[in-house]
Amino acid sequence: MTSIDYSEKIPNNVNLAGDRTLQRALEQWQPNFISWWKDMGPEGSQAFDVYLRTAVSVDPGGWAHFDYVKMPEYRWGIFMSPAQQDRQIQFGEHKGQPAWQEVPGEHRANLRRIIVTQGDTEPASVEQQRHLGLTAPSSYDLRNLFQVNVEEGRHLWAMVYLLQRYFGRDGREEAEALLGRRSGDQDNPRILGAFNERTPDWLAFFMFTYFTDRDGKFQLSALAESGFDPLARTTKFMLTEEAHHMFVGESGVSRVIQRTCAVMNQLKTDDPQKLRAAGVIDLETVQRYLNFHYSVTLDLFGADQSSNAAMFYSAGLKGRFEENKRSDDHQLKDASYKILGVDGGALVEREVPMLNALNEVLRDDFIKDSIGGVSRWNKVIEKAGIPFRLAVPHKAFNRQIGTFAGLKVSPDGRVVGQEEWQRNQSVWLPTAEDRAFVASLMGRVVEPGKFANWIAPPPMGINKQPIEFEYVRFN
């Protein structure tokens, strides 16, 4: 087997070259990863030269190095944020104790489970998006898709490093299993439901990167507080890349809206059928896509009351978003939190122990953050002078996990009967007709500086390059 040059092939700051055990594990895993990438990565793209950002170090000049690269040759590095000297655990029963540099035996199974669940989402999203390159609306957008894909691959490497470095044989087996599951596979699906959904078109992709990658931001932020220092430092660095994924989503939806509003004003109509005939996506369809992706993402945070979440927090394994900015005692034994429940067919608020409601705390933080971006989309509509506003639906709408699973709730938060739900489902959620129409707009546009009719160009290019820059070279 050909040995790997660990400083060149796998940029890292974890001393791969000095760890023979880890080298052997990676030498077995790396070819399987490349095989997975060629089978399940972006379809038909293996020979393209793509203008990609590669992390080669954690300093400001190194984590955003731009150059052309073929994706199978991308340098998937392993990086941790710089160590904080004498770092202490900031929450839970071990608050004030030194952060763990090795896995505490009593928390081994739970830490492995946390890392595997996070790691499983990374290849899953690549699999969900593998066909999108065939219908990219521009070479700029194609490059952004590929950037998201390779960074999800790098995040997989980050989780695999933790598994192989700190969890022995069990970790190596879990690392292999991460390449064995498949998004949407009936027999061996990905762990979390949202990562088994299809991402069939670019509007779905933009919504996914805005909402579902935002879930990633909050989950990684909670893990960046972990008392297990290698996990905290790894996820903290991952957050620098996750920001780009959310930018792709927010700016993508914004550009769809901008183009639709321009055509609405040009044709002086808000009739969805006339707008569809003009080749743009009507705002009502944008709202239905928003409703779907937002509600599916809410389920990723788990049940509204969770003994596992309480245990992870008390044990110091997973904190809250921006834990250090909170003014409580960071142990929460006597704290409570208001959550929504169902009583007699109505939604009612009740107080429960905060430790058991930590999934809901994180979900509520996500909701506040999500609303901010939707407000920015509404500013685009407002600027165009159009009296239409997008909104996130009620948190109980279209939920499949927790208290609201299977409950029929309208986007404005009313519990409704089966008949009303059936009557309005096509108003509230994307229909087969909606998806077929959006799919009909999808067609690859690759000439630099050209964009599909249904989306506006971005205000600026990548890394100070012009919009008409050759972001992808089709060799």
C-alpha positions as CSV (number, residue, x, y, z in Angstrom):
1,M,0.0,0.0,0.0
2,T,1.4,3.4,-1.0
3,S,2.0,5.5,2.1
4,I,0.5,9.0,2.4
5,D,2.5,12.2,2.7
6,Y,0.7,13.5,5.8
7,S,1.8,17.1,5.6
8,E,1.1,17.4,1.8
9,K,-1.9,15.1,1.2
10,I,-3.7,15.7,4.5
11,P,-2.9,19.2,5.9
12,N,-3.2,19.0,9.6
13,N,-2.2,20.4,13.0
14,V,-2.6,17.1,14.9
15,N,0.8,15.6,14.3
16,L,-0.4,12.9,11.9
17,A,3.2,12.2,10.8
18,G,4.2,11.3,14.4
19,D,1.3,8.9,15.1
20,R,1.9,5.5,13.5
21,T,-1.2,3.9,14.8
22,L,-3.4,6.7,13.4
23,Q,-1.4,6.5,10.1
24,R,-2.2,2.9,9.7
25,A,-5.9,3.5,10.4
26,L,-6.1,6.3,7.9
27,E,-4.2,4.3,5.3
28,Q,-7.0,1.8,5.4
29,W,-9.8,4.3,5.6
30,Q,-8.6,6.9,3.0
31,P,-8.9,4.7,-0.1
32,N,-12.4,3.7,1.0
33,F,-13.3,7.4,1.3
34,I,-12.0,8.1,-2.2
35,S,-14.0,5.2,-3.5
36,W,-17.1,6.5,-1.7
37,W,-16.5,10.0,-3.1
38,K,-16.2,8.7,-6.7
39,D,-19.4,6.6,-6.3
40,M,-21.5,9.0,-4.2
41,G,-19.9,12.4,-4.6
42,P,-20.9,15.1,-7.2
43,E,-21.9,13.2,-10.3
44,G,-19.8,13.6,-13.5
45,S,-17.5,16.1,-11.9
46,Q,-14.3,14.1,-11.2
47,A,-12.2,15.7,-14.0
48,F,-13.3,19.3,-13.5
49,D,-10.8,21.9,-12.2
50,V,-12.7,23.8,-9.6
51,Y,-11.7,27.1,-7.9
52,L,-12.0,25.9,-4.3
53,R,-11.0,27.1,-0.9
54,T,-8.8,24.7,1.0
55,A,-7.8,24.9,4.6
56,V,-4.0,24.4,4.9
57,S,-3.7,25.8,8.5
58,V,-5.9,27.4,11.1
59,D,-4.3,30.9,11.0
60,P,-6.2,33.6,9.0
61,G,-3.9,33.2,6.0
62,G,-4.1,29.5,5.8
63,W,-7.7,28.4,6.3
64,A,-8.9,30.0,3.1
65,H,-6.4,29.2,0.4
66,F,-7.9,29.4,-3.1
67,D,-6.8,27.5,-6.2
68,Y,-8.0,25.2,-8.9
69,V,-8.2,21.5,-7.9
70,K,-9.9,18.3,-9.0
71,M,-12.2,17.3,-6.2
72,P,-10.9,13.7,-5.8
73,E,-7.5,15.3,-5.3
74,Y,-8.8,17.9,-2.7
75,R,-6.7,18.1,0.4
76,W,-9.1,17.1,3.1
77,G,-7.3,18.3,6.2
78,I,-7.7,17.7,9.9
79,F,-7.6,20.8,12.0
80,M,-8.3,21.8,15.6
81,S,-8.6,25.4,16.8
82,P,-5.5,26.4,18.8
83,A,-5.5,24.9,22.3
84,Q,-6.6,27.1,25.2
85,Q,-4.1,26.8,28.0
86,D,-5.5,25.4,31.2
87,R,-9.0,25.2,29.7
88,Q,-11.7,24.2,32.2
89,I,-15.1,22.6,31.7
90,Q,-17.7,25.4,31.7
91,F,-20.9,23.6,32.6
92,G,-22.4,20.6,34.2
93,E,-21.3,18.5,37.2
94,H,-17.6,18.8,36.2
95,K,-17.8,22.7,35.9
96,G,-14.4,24.2,36.9
97,Q,-12.4,21.0,36.4
98,P,-9.7,20.7,33.7
99,A,-11.0,19.9,30.2
100,W,-10.4,16.2,29.2
101,Q,-7.6,15.6,26.7
102,E,-8.5,11.9,26.6
103,V,-11.9,10.2,26.6
104,P,-13.2,9.6,30.2
105,G,-14.1,5.9,30.4
106,E,-17.5,6.5,31.9
107,H,-18.5,8.8,28.9
108,R,-16.9,6.8,26.2
109,A,-20.1,5.3,24.7
110,N,-22.0,8.6,24.7
111,L,-19.1,10.6,23.2
112,R,-18.7,8.1,20.5
113,R,-22.5,8.3,19.8
114,I,-22.4,12.1,19.6
115,I,-19.4,12.1,17.2
116,V,-20.9,9.3,15.0
117,T,-24.3,11.2,14.7
118,Q,-22.5,14.4,13.8
119,G,-20.2,12.6,11.4
120,D,-23.0,10.8,9.7
121,T,-24.6,14.1,8.5
122,E,-21.5,15.1,6.6
123,P,-21.4,12.4,3.8
124,A,-25.2,12.3,3.9
125,S,-25.6,15.8,2.6
126,V,-23.0,15.1,-0.2
127,E,-25.1,12.1,-1.2
128,Q,-28.3,14.2,-1.2
129,Q,-26.8,16.8,-3.4
130,R,-24.8,14.6,-5.8
131,H,-27.0,15.2,-8.9
132,L,-27.4,19.0,-8.5
133,G,-24.3,19.8,-10.5
134,L,-26.0,18.5,-13.6
135,T,-28.5,21.4,-13.4
136,A,-26.5,24.3,-11.9
137,P,-27.8,27.7,-12.8
138,S,-24.3,29.1,-13.3
139,S,-20.7,28.2,-13.0
140,Y,-20.6,30.5,-9.9
141,D,-23.3,28.4,-8.2
142,L,-21.7,25.1,-9.4
143,R,-18.5,26.1,-7.7
144,N,-20.4,27.0,-4.5
145,L,-22.1,23.6,-4.5
146,F,-18.7,21.9,-4.9
147,Q,-17.2,24.0,-2.1
148,V,-20.0,22.9,0.2
149,N,-19.5,19.3,-0.9
150,V,-15.7,19.2,-0.2
151,E,-16.1,20.9,3.1
152,E,-18.7,18.4,4.2
153,G,-16.1,15.8,3.2
154,R,-13.5,17.6,5.3
155,H,-15.9,17.6,8.3
156,L,-16.3,13.9,7.9
157,W,-12.5,13.6,8.0
158,A,-12.6,15.6,11.2
159,M,-15.0,13.3,12.9
160,V,-13.2,10.2,11.6
161,Y,-10.0,11.6,13.1
162,L,-11.6,11.8,16.5
163,L,-13.1,8.2,16.2
164,Q,-9.8,6.7,15.1
165,R,-7.5,8.7,17.4
166,Y,-9.5,8.3,20.6
167,F,-11.8,5.3,20.3
168,G,-9.6,2.4,19.2
169,R,-11.2,-0.6,17.3
170,D,-14.7,0.7,18.0
171,G,-13.8,4.0,16.5
172,R,-12.3,2.4,13.4
173,E,-15.4,0.3,12.9
174,E,-17.6,3.4,13.2
175,A,-15.5,5.2,10.7
176,E,-16.0,2.5,8.2
177,A,-19.8,2.4,8.9
178,L,-19.9,6.2,8.1
179,L,-19.0,5.2,4.5
180,G,-21.4,2.3,4.4
181,R,-24.7,4.0,5.1
182,R,-26.5,5.8,2.3
183,S,-29.0,8.7,2.3
184,G,-32.5,7.4,1.6
185,D,-31.5,3.8,1.5
186,Q,-34.3,1.6,3.0
187,D,-31.9,-1.0,4.4
188,N,-29.0,1.2,5.6
189,P,-30.2,4.8,5.8
190,R,-28.5,7.8,7.4
191,I,-29.1,8.2,11.1
192,L,-31.2,11.4,11.1
193,G,-34.4,11.7,9.1
194,A,-33.7,15.0,7.3
195,F,-30.6,13.5,5.8
196,N,-32.6,10.8,4.1
197,E,-34.8,13.4,2.3
198,R,-34.1,14.1,-1.4
199,T,-32.6,17.4,-2.5
200,P,-33.9,17.3,-6.1
201,D,-33.5,20.9,-7.2
202,W,-31.6,24.1,-6.5
203,L,-34.4,25.8,-4.6
204,A,-34.4,22.8,-2.2
205,F,-30.6,23.0,-2.1
206,F,-30.7,26.7,-1.1
207,M,-33.3,26.0,1.6
208,F,-31.3,23.0,2.8
209,T,-28.1,25.0,3.2
210,Y,-29.9,27.9,4.8
211,F,-32.0,25.9,7.3
212,T,-30.4,22.4,7.7
213,D,-26.8,23.7,7.7
214,R,-28.0,26.2,10.3
215,D,-28.9,23.3,12.5
216,G,-25.3,22.2,11.9
217,K,-24.2,25.6,13.2
218,F,-26.1,25.2,16.5
219,Q,-25.2,21.6,17.0
220,L,-21.5,22.3,16.4
221,S,-21.6,25.4,18.6
222,A,-23.0,23.2,21.4
223,L,-20.3,20.6,20.8
224,A,-17.6,23.4,20.8
225,E,-18.4,23.8,24.5
226,S,-17.7,20.2,25.2
227,G,-15.5,19.2,28.2
228,F,-13.8,16.8,25.8
229,D,-11.2,19.2,24.5
230,P,-10.4,17.6,21.1
231,L,-14.1,17.6,20.2
232,A,-14.5,21.2,21.2
233,R,-11.5,22.3,19.3
234,T,-12.4,20.3,16.2
235,T,-16.0,21.6,16.0
236,K,-14.9,25.2,16.7
237,F,-12.8,25.1,13.5
238,M,-15.6,23.4,11.5
239,L,-17.8,26.4,12.3
240,T,-15.6,28.7,10.2
241,E,-16.6,26.6,7.1
242,E,-20.2,26.1,8.1
243,A,-20.8,29.9,7.8
244,H,-20.1,29.6,4.0
245,H,-22.8,26.9,3.6
246,M,-25.4,29.2,5.2
247,F,-24.3,32.1,3.0
248,V,-24.8,29.9,0.0
249,G,-28.4,29.2,1.1
250,E,-29.3,32.7,2.2
251,S,-27.9,34.4,-0.8
252,G,-29.3,31.8,-3.1
253,V,-32.9,32.2,-1.9
254,S,-32.4,35.9,-1.9
255,R,-31.4,35.8,-5.6
256,V,-34.4,33.6,-6.5
257,I,-36.7,36.2,-4.8
258,Q,-34.9,39.1,-6.5
259,R,-35.4,37.6,-9.9
260,T,-39.0,36.8,-9.3
261,C,-39.8,40.3,-8.0
262,A,-38.1,41.8,-11.1
263,V,-40.4,39.8,-13.4
264,M,-43.4,40.6,-11.2
265,N,-42.8,44.3,-11.7
266,Q,-41.9,43.8,-15.4
267,L,-45.1,42.0,-16.1
268,K,-47.2,43.9,-13.5
269,T,-48.6,40.7,-12.1
270,D,-48.6,38.5,-9.0
271,D,-50.4,35.6,-10.7
272,P,-48.3,32.5,-10.0
273,Q,-49.3,30.9,-13.3
274,K,-48.2,33.9,-15.3
275,L,-45.0,34.0,-13.4
276,R,-44.4,30.3,-14.0
277,A,-45.1,30.8,-17.6
278,A,-42.3,33.5,-17.6
279,G,-39.9,31.0,-16.1
280,V,-39.5,32.2,-12.6
281,I,-40.5,30.7,-9.2
282,D,-43.6,32.4,-7.7
283,L,-43.3,33.6,-4.1
284,E,-46.0,31.2,-2.9
285,T,-43.9,28.3,-4.0
286,V,-40.9,29.7,-2.2
287,Q,-43.0,29.9,0.9
288,R,-44.1,26.3,0.6
289,Y,-40.5,25.2,0.2
290,L,-39.5,27.3,3.2
291,N,-42.3,25.7,5.3
292,F,-41.1,22.2,4.4
293,H,-37.4,22.6,5.0
294,Y,-37.8,24.6,8.2
295,S,-40.2,22.1,9.7
296,V,-38.0,19.1,8.7
297,T,-35.0,20.9,10.2
298,L,-36.8,21.5,13.5
299,D,-37.1,17.8,14.0
300,L,-33.3,17.5,13.9
301,F,-33.0,19.0,17.4
302,G,-34.8,15.9,18.8
303,A,-37.6,15.5,21.3
304,D,-38.7,18.6,23.3
305,Q,-38.0,16.7,26.5
306,S,-34.9,14.5,26.5
307,S,-33.2,12.6,29.3
308,N,-30.2,12.1,27.0
309,A,-29.8,15.9,26.5
310,A,-29.9,16.4,30.3
311,M,-27.3,13.7,30.8
312,F,-25.0,15.0,28.0
313,Y,-25.1,18.5,29.6
314,S,-24.7,17.3,33.2
315,A,-21.8,15.1,32.1
316,G,-20.1,18.1,30.4
317,L,-20.3,16.5,26.9
318,K,-22.5,19.0,25.1
319,G,-23.3,22.5,26.2
320,R,-25.7,25.2,25.0
321,F,-25.2,27.7,22.2
322,E,-22.9,30.4,23.5
323,E,-22.8,28.8,26.9
324,N,-20.4,31.4,28.3
325,K,-22.7,34.3,27.5
326,R,-25.4,33.0,29.8
327,S,-25.7,34.3,33.3
328,D,-27.1,31.3,35.1
329,D,-25.1,28.8,37.2
330,H,-24.3,26.5,34.1
331,Q,-25.6,23.5,36.1
332,L,-29.3,24.1,35.8
333,K,-30.4,21.7,38.5
334,D,-33.1,24.2,39.8
335,A,-33.8,25.9,36.5
336,S,-37.0,25.6,34.4
337,Y,-38.0,26.3,30.8
338,K,-41.3,26.9,29.1
339,I,-42.2,24.5,26.3
340,L,-45.3,23.9,24.3
341,G,-47.5,20.9,24.8
342,V,-50.9,19.7,23.7
343,D,-53.9,19.7,26.0
344,G,-57.4,18.9,24.8
345,G,-56.5,19.6,21.2
346,A,-55.0,23.0,22.0
347,L,-51.3,24.1,22.3
348,V,-50.5,25.2,25.8
349,E,-47.3,26.4,27.4
350,R,-45.9,24.7,30.5
351,E,-42.7,24.8,32.6
352,V,-40.4,21.8,32.8
353,P,-36.9,21.3,34.2
354,M,-34.5,23.1,31.9
355,L,-32.1,20.1,31.9
356,N,-34.7,18.0,30.2
357,A,-35.6,20.8,27.8
358,L,-32.2,21.5,26.4
359,N,-33.1,20.3,22.9
360,E,-35.9,22.9,23.0
361,V,-33.5,25.6,24.2
362,L,-31.3,24.9,21.2
363,R,-34.3,24.7,18.8
364,D,-35.5,28.1,20.1
365,D,-32.1,29.6,19.5
366,F,-32.2,28.2,16.0
367,I,-35.7,29.7,15.4
368,K,-34.5,33.2,16.4
369,D,-31.5,32.9,14.1
370,S,-33.6,31.6,11.2
371,I,-36.1,34.4,11.4
372,G,-33.3,36.9,10.9
373,G,-32.5,35.6,7.4
374,V,-36.1,35.4,6.4
375,S,-36.4,39.1,7.4
376,R,-33.6,39.9,5.1
377,W,-35.4,38.0,2.3
378,N,-38.4,40.1,3.0
379,K,-36.4,43.3,2.6
380,V,-35.7,42.2,-1.0
381,I,-39.4,41.9,-1.6
382,E,-40.1,45.2,0.2
383,K,-37.5,47.0,-1.8
384,A,-39.2,45.8,-5.0
385,G,-42.5,47.3,-3.7
386,I,-44.4,44.0,-3.6
387,P,-46.9,43.5,-0.8
388,F,-45.9,39.9,0.0
389,R,-44.0,38.7,3.1
390,L,-42.4,35.3,3.8
391,A,-42.7,33.8,7.3
392,V,-41.5,30.8,9.2
393,P,-44.4,28.6,10.2
394,H,-45.3,27.8,13.8
395,K,-42.8,25.4,15.5
396,A,-45.6,22.7,15.8
397,F,-46.3,22.7,12.0
398,N,-45.5,19.5,10.1
399,R,-43.5,17.9,12.9
400,Q,-42.6,14.2,12.9
401,I,-40.7,14.0,16.2
402,G,-41.6,14.9,19.8
403,T,-44.8,16.1,21.3
404,F,-46.1,17.4,17.9
405,A,-45.4,14.3,15.9
406,G,-48.5,13.6,13.8
407,L,-50.4,16.6,15.2
408,K,-52.1,18.6,12.5
409,V,-51.1,22.3,13.0
410,S,-51.5,25.1,10.5
411,P,-48.5,27.4,9.8
412,D,-50.1,30.1,12.0
413,G,-50.3,27.7,14.9
414,R,-53.9,26.5,15.0
415,V,-54.6,22.8,15.7
416,V,-56.7,21.7,12.8
417,G,-58.7,18.6,11.9
418,Q,-57.8,16.0,9.3
419,E,-60.2,17.5,6.8
420,E,-58.8,21.1,7.1
421,W,-55.2,19.7,6.9
422,Q,-56.0,17.8,3.7
423,R,-57.8,20.8,2.2
424,N,-54.8,23.1,2.8
425,Q,-51.8,20.8,2.5
426,S,-51.2,21.9,-1.1
427,V,-51.3,25.5,0.1
428,W,-48.9,24.9,3.0
429,L,-46.4,22.4,1.6
430,P,-44.8,21.8,-1.8
431,T,-46.9,19.7,-4.1
432,A,-45.8,17.2,-6.7
433,E,-46.8,19.9,-9.3
434,D,-44.6,22.5,-7.5
435,R,-41.6,20.2,-7.5
436,A,-42.2,19.2,-11.1
437,F,-42.4,22.9,-12.1
438,V,-39.2,23.8,-10.3
439,A,-37.5,20.8,-11.8
440,S,-38.6,22.0,-15.3
441,L,-36.5,25.1,-14.8
442,M,-33.4,23.3,-13.9
443,G,-30.8,23.2,-16.7
444,R,-27.1,23.6,-16.5
445,V,-25.7,27.0,-17.4
446,V,-21.9,26.9,-17.6
447,E,-20.8,29.9,-19.6
448,P,-18.9,32.2,-17.2
449,G,-21.0,35.2,-16.3
450,K,-24.3,33.7,-17.5
451,F,-27.2,32.7,-15.2
452,A,-30.4,30.8,-15.6
453,N,-33.5,32.9,-16.1
454,W,-35.0,32.0,-12.7
455,I,-32.1,33.4,-10.5
456,A,-30.4,36.8,-10.3
457,P,-26.6,37.1,-10.5
458,P,-24.8,37.7,-7.1
459,P,-23.6,41.2,-6.2
460,M,-20.0,40.0,-6.2
461,G,-17.8,37.0,-7.0
462,I,-15.8,34.6,-4.9
463,N,-12.5,35.8,-3.3
464,K,-12.7,39.2,-5.0
465,Q,-13.0,37.5,-8.4
466,P,-15.4,39.0,-11.0
467,I,-18.8,37.3,-11.4
468,E,-17.8,36.2,-15.0
469,F,-14.6,34.5,-13.6
470,E,-14.1,30.9,-14.8
471,Y,-15.0,29.2,-11.5
472,V,-15.1,25.7,-13.0
473,R,-13.0,24.4,-15.9
474,F,-14.7,21.6,-17.7
475,N,-11.7,19.5,-19.0
